[in-house]
Amino acid sequence: MADSVLKTESVKKVIGKRTIVSDISLELYRGEIFGFLGPNGAGKTTTIKMIVGLSKITEGRIYVGGCSVREDFKGAMKNIGCIVENPDLYKYMSGLDNLRLFAKMYPGVSEERIREVVKIVDLEHAINDKVKTYSLGMKQRLGIAQALLHSPKLLVLDEPTNGLDPAGIKEMRELLRDLAEKTGLTVFVSSHILAEMQQMCDRVGIINKGRLITVKTVGELVGMAEEKTALQLETDDNSKANSILREKGFSCELLADGLHVAAERESIPVLVRELTLGGVGLYAMDRSNSRSLEDVFMKLTEPAKEGK
């Protein structure tokens, strides 16, 4: 990859006497999806807010599309589309009217471009409906359409799958992959759903206690984990199964098509028993040896204490 879209150089944020993030240096390239991972309170959202201009940089430099956030703020912001936390939408207006309203904030956004982003996010069937009738996943897609109106080079998303069901998470993953691969858009995304990040991202950066621990491809990071028995479960209630197994200390991720569980071979009978006792029907269980991004993430961040 040649074209640098986002570059941060030794970025630091201090509030009062407390250093929130320190020495964050990253470079993202055209057409890649970059995952930003870390425990609660690690500095993910603070870093994102500095990138998108919502928080002042204490030290260091950030460039977006070659423009300095400090020295050419307007130029840098023209290259960014973002959703931090939840998209801001007018619920009693239609999706289309929301986009037309936001389009007025950017010069040169035509009706044709509005229709184009509606098609990109697959909302043509509902774009004339009021936003209050939308599901959470539809609202997130409308928010992404809004962020894409001015054809940015970088899309920044902070926990875009928060609250989505497995089907919505899968749709979001596929949408972001299509955007990166077909349009060359660079996507910077933070999330706590590690199994989805493993499937979605090209590279991952892990932040802990305000410092960037490592930046590697997903393959390189997964290769750092030890071999572990991975189980792919299909049950009659995957969400309930996920809750039961997590309470019993199992490492698991709820996916769109089932439940992924990392477990020692000797604990598999315990897993089956706990699901049975919890009233969950087990339809299928596939076993394979694989490595998990969650394994290496836990190893790298284990000493950190969570908390804002």
ABEGO torsion letter per residue (X at the ends): XABBABBBBGBBBBBEABBABBGBBBBBBBGBBBBBBEBBGAGAAAAAAAAAGABBBABEBBBBGGBBAAABAAAAAAABBBBBEBBBBBAABBAAAAAAAAAAABBGBBAAAAAAAAAAAGAAAAAABBAAABBAAAAAAAAAAAAAAAGBABBBBBGAABGBBAAAAAAAAAAAAAAAAAAGBBBBBBBABAAAAAAABABBBBBBGGBBABBBBAAAAAAABBBBBBBBBBBABAAAAAAAAAAAGBBBBBBAAEBBBBBBAAAAAAAAAAAAAAGBBBABBBBBBBBBAAAAAAAAAAABBBEX
